[in-house]
């Protein structure tokens, strides 16, 4: 192979590889915190409210987890299957809501579609500074 051909192939392959990297990385669920605000007036540890956008790529699901928070979910786009331990599995579509209490273990959260993304808006009431999500024990 000539040096010119190697350079030509490299200039064709490298940009293609760089453009494909975000596609591979995008297959994970993306959580974007939007705000957090202290909530004075609660007894016990100081509380805060936080809002996050959660984006599920096609077919994506999350491992069992908990939030140690009151969680209010609003489906913005697509369809999601949700289930907490001991509860019924529910399929939610855009405009539907879901609630998790601090003791719930979230065993299923999955994008129904294998071709379209799904987005949910979440609102947490939790101890100030505590992580929004932790692995289920």
Secondary structure, 3 states (H helix, E strand, C coil): CCHHHHHHHHHHHHHHHHHHHHHHHCCCCEEEEEEEEEECCCCCCCEEEEEEEEEECCCCECCCEECCCEEEEEEEECEEEEEECCCCCEEEECCCEEEECCCCCEEEEEECCCCCCEEEEEEEEEECCCCCCEECC
